[in-house]
Amino acid sequence: MNNPNSYFTRGAQEVAEFGETFKRALADVEVAPAGYHAEITRPDGPSTGGGARAQQRIRLVPKRGGFPVLVIGTLNIQEARAEVRTIEHVLALHRLRFKAKPLELNRVQYADLVARMLAHFEKEYVKATMEPMPAKLVLDDGPGYASPIGPVMKLVPVGLAVVAQAGVLAWWFSR
């Protein structure tokens, strides 16, 4: 039986093999509600063009139908470098692309996935960083976007954080 990677150049084969080890290392990690699992795209052809097309996407692929595939980062195996998006970045890009259709991701499971990805990259000597959300995505909701929770509800997490911090300080000083 022929090895499907035997027709790849060395660079493309490295990317494909890294993608397989990545998939195996994270096989038991899922992100609800769609049962998302992480994978790395393969090169479009048998070559990365001497590294010119070495950058691949790190994606969340849903097991359940009706959910989109999400790009959560990039990997350039030739440069041993990866960038992983924060959950806020992923949610903002989804909101920008799909406007009012909200995306639900389990934050705890996503954080676990990211931690496992970063550990895998470190084990494989790939320098991984968290890709910060561009300021434009933070400040610009884009035309036609209507927040499903309203402007007042956006302040609730801030208010809860202030109350929690005040409670901790009150407890600390009352000891």
N, C-alpha and C positions, 0 to 999 in steps of 0.2 A: 504494500500500500504506500502511495506517495505521501510524503510530508507536505502539507499545504504551504508551509513556510519555506520549502526548499527553493522556490522560485523567487524569493525575496532577496534583495541586496542585504549586506550585513547590517546596515542602519535600519532598514525596514524590519528585518528579522528581530533586531534588538527591541524595537518598539512592540512588535507583536508578542514576543516572549515576555516582556515586562508586563504587558496588558494581561496575559494569562496568569502570571504569578500574583498580580494585583487582584484579579478576580477571585482566585483561590483564597488569598489572604483575607478577603472581605466577604466571602460567600455567606457567612452566617449573620451579616449585618443588614437589617432592613429598616427603612424609614416609612412610617405610616403617614397617611392612610392608604397609599397605593401599593405598599410593599416594594418601595423603590430599592434597587440595589445599584451599586456603583460599578462602572466599567470604564475602560479607556478605549477610545476609538482606535481603529487600525489605520495604517496608511492607505490612501485611496488606490494605490497601485503597488507594484513590486519594489518600488524605490522611493526614497525620501528626497531624491534629487540632490544628493550630496549634503543632506541636512537642511536644505532650503524648505522642505515640507515635513520637518521632523516634529513640529509641534502638533500634538494631538489633544483632543478634548477629553476631560473627565466628565462623565455624564451620570445622572441618576436615571435609570430606566425602570418604568413601572411594571409590576407584574399584573396589575389589574388594568382593564381597559378604561378609557375615558379620562386618563391622566396624561399630561404632556411629558415628554423626555426633557430633562433639565440639564443644562450645561452648568457644572459647579466648579469648573477650573480648567487648567491647561497643564500639559506635561511636555517638556522637551527633553527626551532621553539623551540626545546628543550632547546637550549642555548640562545634563543632570540637574534640571531645575523644574520645579512645579509651583503653581499658584492655585490656591484653593479659595473659593469665595465664601464669605460669611453667609449665614442664613438670611441676614437682612439684605445683603446684596442679591442673593438668588430671588428673594421675594420681590424686591424692587424691580429687577429685570423682568420678572413674570408680569408684574402689574403694568409695566411700561408696554410690554408686548401685547398682553391680552386685555388691557384696560380694566374694566370693572369686574372681570372674572377672578375672584380671589383664589389664592393657592394655599392649601393647608399642608403644612409639614410639621411633624412632631419634632419640636426643638431639641428635646433631650436625645432622641434617637439620631438626629442630624449631628449634634455635638459629639455623640459617641462615634458616629461614622467618621467625622473629621479627625478626631483623636486617633482612631485606628489607621486612617489614611496617612496622617503625619508620621506615625510610628513606622508604618511600612516604608514610606519614603526614606526615613532616616536609616532604617535597616539596609536599604538598597543603595545608600549613599547618594540620594537625590535631595538636594537642598529645596525644602518646601517652605513657602511663606503663605500667609493669609492675604488674599487680595482685598484691599479695602474698597468700600463702596465709593464710587466717584461722587463728589459733592453735587454734581448736577442731578443725580438720581435722588439724593436726599432732599434737595430744595425744590425740584420741579416734579410735581405730580403729573404733568403732561396735560394736554387739552382733553377734555371729555372724561377725565377720571373723577369719579364720585366716590369718596371714601364711604365704605359700608358702615363705619362706626361713628362717623360725624366728628367734627372738630373738637367738641367738648370731651368726647371719650378718648381722644388722643392724649389728653392730659392726665387721665386716670393713672397710668403707670408711674408718671412723675410724682403725682400726689401720694401714691402708695409708698414710693421710695422715700419721700420726705418724711412721711409718718413713721415708717419703719426705722429710719435713721434717728428720728427724735426719740422713739421708744428705746432704742439701744442706748442712746446717750443718757436718757433719764434713768435707766436701769444701772448704767455704769456709775453715775454720780450718786446714786442712792445706796451704794454698797458701803 
